[in-house]
Amino acid sequence: MTPASSPLSRFLPKEALPGLLLMASMLVALIVANSGLSEWYAQLLAVKAQVSVGDFAIAKPILLWINDGFMAVFFFLVGLELKREVMAGELSDKKKVVLPLLAALGGIVLPATIYALVNRHDPAALRGWAIPAATDIAFALGVLALLGSRVPVTLKIFLASIAVIDDLAAIIIIAVFYTSELSVGSLLLSMLFLSWLFILNRMGITAKTPYILLSVALWVAVLKSGVHATLAGVAVAAFIPYRPVKGTPEGSETLVEVLEHQIQPWVAYGILPIFAFANAGVPLGDLTFGALLEPVPLGIALGLFLGKQLGVFGASWLAVKSGIASLPEGANWRHVYGVALLCGIGFTMSLFIGSLAFEQSGATGTGFQDRLGILVGSLLSAIGGVVVLRYFSGGKKSSDVPASELTPEI
């Protein structure tokens, strides 16, 4: 499969705008949190909203509706992307999956280790060990897209594959390490809904309505079970059938692809910017250089900026030099190093894991430190990646490559 024919490549020209929207949302949140609107900002996120049916009710602050509800849709999209890539994309080719898999693992282990070493004397702070292990696929690809023809398409696919594997690891980490006390009754109810989804899948049903209804029911059950509600989105995606849907051009699109195409704009242009606005508001009024040297922000910033680049690049180098993998076509080691730097843009996933590790767990003493570390580490990684790829990559421009190798399928 050539880079141009990969399912993943169909989305590559489109990710610059979502990345820019994320940056804009982050900046607006910072401005609002450090202006006369800061009190309004805090009060807005604390407003309680309730959904009730008879005696059953779910009441949460708006911030948690965003983090538990909206982000479940985001994780559903991540699950669909994972399934598509495993079934027919880059991750379906065992030879091609080795390099991004090892690079992603290196980019998870080393940042987490750095954070743990910096915070080894504080058990409460150690809950945040997974924060610098995440990569923000929208933000990272958005920055890479801004470089345009200077970056080979294969390099964009390499970065996206790393980020997708990284997201899968984040899902596993959340399920295993950030689950509160469990409700057996709600878990059993969740299993019942999952079994119905399994039956629908085995029957080959491709109508969307039954999957949507069961998804909502499963989300409520998982929310009440103690397992984080966003994992319901991934679970549902696993049971969406990878079968052609009637009515699509020549019956070629599967239900996974149809849902992905329909949901992606809502996530890219709505859910992620809203999440960024709700979670990136860091008050900077009393910020000093010493605050950046506190163990939590220092561990996160070092993990994202140093841990990610060293972990991703180091694992890639070992994989290629040992002969078990090869560099992406048209890419050189400076390209790979630039991508390794961009993998340090944690932002969305890091903010999300930080909210699980500290705010929602009731941990005290961290304040806005995790968000500060995420912003600093992600910013340094973005700047470093752009500088390396823009000025030092030394590779040929995409304009020097035949157009047939660059034009993605639409």
Sequence and secondary structure as in RCSB ss.txt:
>XXXX:A:sequence
MTPASSPLSRFLPKEALPGLLLMASMLVALIVANSGLSEWYAQLLAVKAQVSVGDFAIAKPILLWINDGFMAVFF
FLVGLELKREVMAGELSDKKKVVLPLLAALGGIVLPATIYALVNRHDPAALRGWAIPAATDIAFALGVLALLGSR
VPVTLKIFLASIAVIDDLAAIIIIAVFYTSELSVGSLLLSMLFLSWLFILNRMGITAKTPYILLSVALWVAVLKS
GVHATLAGVAVAAFIPYRPVKGTPEGSETLVEVLEHQIQPWVAYGILPIFAFANAGVPLGDLTFGALLEPVPLGI
ALGLFLGKQLGVFGASWLAVKSGIASLPEGANWRHVYGVALLCGIGFTMSLFIGSLAFEQSGATGTGFQDRLGIL
VGSLLSAIGGVVVLRYFSGGKKSSDVPASELTPEI
>XXXX:A:secstr
  GGGSGGGGGGGG HHHHHHHHHHHHHHHHHHTSTTHHHHHHHHH EEEEEETTEEEEEEHHHIIIIIIHHHHH
HHHHHHHHHHHHHSGGG HHHHHHHHHHHHHHHHHHHHHHHHHTTT TTGGGGTTGGG   HHHHHHHHHTTGGG
S HHHHHHHHHHHHHHHHHHHHHHHHHS  S  HHHHHHHHHHHHHHHHHHHTT   HHHHHHHHHHHHHHHHHH
TS TTHHHHHHHHTS  SB TTSGGG  BHHHHHHHHHHHHIIIIIHHHHHHHH     TT  HHHHTSHHHHHH
HHIIIIIHHHHHHHHHHHHHHTTS    TT  HHHHHHHHHHTT  HHHHHHHHIIIIITTT  S TTHHHHHHH
HHHHHHHHHHHHIIIII     GGGS GGGT    
